Every structure is written in structure tokens, then in C-alpha cells.
Amino acid sequence: QVQLVESGGGLVQPGGSLRLSCAASRSIFSFYSMAWYRQAPGKQRELVAGIISGGNTNYADSVKGRFTISTDNAKNTVYLQMNSLKPEDTAVYYCKARRNFDDYWGQGTQVTVSS
């Protein structure tokens, strides 16, 4: 089974920045795509940002211009750089990897944006 471990979550003030990491148990070259999702209490899980092997990225409208997804292939890690954070960004953030016909999910990391 593929393992994905998120880290980097925590408490940050509005307007602040945070970088989330997703460490994979195998080379990210083996995945068709990597993505970050988030889920706030009482709400559905939503796609935040995604990246495919060719380097193309996509973002939710709510985070465009503020969040950036990137990879470090040598470290088997995907990052989500979050800038200009807002209280509505508060959620559990999950890493997802797609390989062949399978999706793999991490356990999630809590991000809280509050003053």
C-alpha cells in the first residue's frame, strides 16, 4: 500500500503563510497526479490544488493567486505553499496521489487560521 504523510499544519494568523508537506512512500514519478484537498467541519471535501507529472497545475478559484503546489522529486514530497491565509481556509488538509486506477490518501493535517 502507498503511504502518504502530511505535515506542516498548525495555527496561523490571517494574512500569514504556511507550507504543507506530503511525503510519499514511493517516487512521485510513479503517480499520474498529486493533489491537495481540504475539509472543514460540516462541509464536503474539496479540491484545493493539483499537479500532474507534466507539471501542469490547477487550483480552486478560492485559492488562486494565494496557494502554490509544487514537488521535490528527490524527496518524494509534494508541497502546498499557502500565503495570505484567511479564516475560511481553516480545514483539515489531505494529500491525494493517483496511480493507475487507484487513489491514495494521507491522514490529513489541521490548518487553523485565526487571530
C-alpha positions in Angstrom: 0.0 0.0 0.0 1.2 3.5 -0.8 1.7 5.7 2.3 1.2 9.5 2.3 2.1 11.5 5.4 1.1 15.2 5.6 2.9 17.6 7.9 3.2 21.4 8.4 -0.2 22.2 9.6 -0.8 24.5 12.6 -2.2 27.7 13.8 -1.5 30.9 11.8 -2.9 34.4 11.9 -4.9 35.8 9.0 -2.6 37.1 6.3 0.1 34.7 7.3 1.7 31.8 5.5 2.2 28.1 5.9 3.7 25.3 3.9 2.3 21.8 4.0 4.3 18.8 3.0 3.2 15.4 1.8 5.8 12.7 1.9 5.2 9.6 -0.2 6.5 6.1 0.3 7.5 5.8 -3.3 8.7 8.0 -6.1 6.2 10.6 -7.1 7.2 9.8 -10.7 5.1 6.7 -10.3 1.9 8.9 -9.8 -0.1 10.3 -12.5 -1.1 13.3 -10.3 -0.8 14.6 -6.8 -3.4 16.9 -5.2 -4.3 18.7 -2.0 -7.9 18.6 -0.7 -9.4 20.1 2.4 -12.5 19.6 4.5 -13.9 22.0 7.0 -16.4 20.8 9.7 -19.8 20.3 8.3 -18.7 20.8 4.7 -17.7 18.5 1.9 -14.1 17.7 1.0 -13.0 19.9 -1.9 -10.1 20.0 -4.3 -7.6 22.8 -3.4 -4.8 22.2 -5.9 -3.5 19.6 -8.2 -0.4 18.8 -10.3 0.2 16.2 -13.0 3.5 14.6 -14.0 4.0 17.1 -16.8 4.0 20.0 -14.4 0.5 21.4 -15.2 -1.3 22.7 -12.1 -4.9 23.6 -11.3 -6.4 25.5 -8.3 -9.7 26.1 -6.7 -10.9 29.6 -7.5 -10.9 30.4 -3.8 -7.1 29.9 -3.5 -5.8 31.1 -6.9 -3.0 33.6 -6.5 -2.5 32.6 -2.9 -1.6 28.9 -2.9 1.1 27.1 -4.9 1.5 23.3 -5.3 5.0 22.0 -6.1 7.1 18.9 -5.9 10.6 17.9 -4.8 11.2 14.6 -6.7 14.4 13.8 -4.8 12.5 13.9 -1.5 9.3 12.1 -2.8 7.4 15.1 -1.5 4.6 17.4 -2.6 4.2 20.8 -1.1 1.4 23.3 -0.7 2.6 26.8 -0.1 -0.2 28.9 1.4 0.0 32.6 1.5 -2.4 35.4 2.5 -4.3 32.9 4.6 -7.9 33.6 5.5 -10.1 32.2 8.3 -12.2 30.4 5.7 -9.0 28.4 4.8 -9.4 26.6 8.2 -9.8 22.9 7.5 -8.1 19.5 7.6 -5.9 19.3 4.5 -5.4 16.0 2.8 -2.8 14.8 0.3 -4.0 12.5 -2.5 -2.0 10.6 -5.1 -3.4 8.9 -8.2 -1.6 5.9 -9.7 -3.1 3.8 -12.5 -6.7 3.1 -11.4 -6.1 3.8 -7.7 -6.3 6.9 -5.4 -4.3 7.1 -2.2 -5.0 9.4 0.7 -3.0 10.7 3.6 -4.3 11.1 7.2 -4.6 14.9 7.0 -3.1 17.8 8.8 -5.1 20.6 10.6 -4.7 24.2 9.4 -6.3 26.8 11.6 -6.3 30.5 10.6 -7.4 32.7 13.5 -6.3 35.8 15.3 
